[in-house]
Amino acid sequence: QVQLVESGGGLVQPGGSLRLSCAASGSIFSIYAMDWYRQAPGKQRELVARIFSGDGSTNYADSVKGRFTISRDNAKNTVYLQMNSLKPEDTAVYYCKADSLGPDYWGQGTQVTVSS
């Protein structure tokens, strides 16, 4: 079992920044990648960014490239999503997901609202 706890969401003005955190605990040895997904009202959940446990390589959705950065702190078992130059269309519930050798695990989600 893997437990994921997200934090850092909130209300921010367009052009602002937020940093989301996802702390993992439990059977973290089984995790080979960590993802951030988001789901806006009336839309499907979409992959925003991914970081691989082995070499730390990353992938991003085209819509966030150059604005968002995924990173990790292995000592804290925590993954971050630094979000800069936020736009109203970034408004969504953001979810952390652990890709493991067994089942995948999801966090509870954190709301990000970009509005003036």
Sequence and secondary structure as in RCSB ss.txt:
>XXXX:A:sequence
QVQLVESGGGLVQPGGSLRLSCAASGSIFSIYAMDWYRQAPGKQRELVARIFSGDGSTNYADSVKGRFTISRDNA
KNTVYLQMNSLKPEDTAVYYCKADSLGPDYWGQGTQVTVSS
>XXXX:A:secstr
 EEEEEE  EEE TT  EEEEEEEEESGGGEEEEEEEEE TTS  EEEEEEETTT  EEE TTTTTTEEEEEEGG
GTEEEEEE S  GGG EEEEEEEEESS  EE   EEEEE  
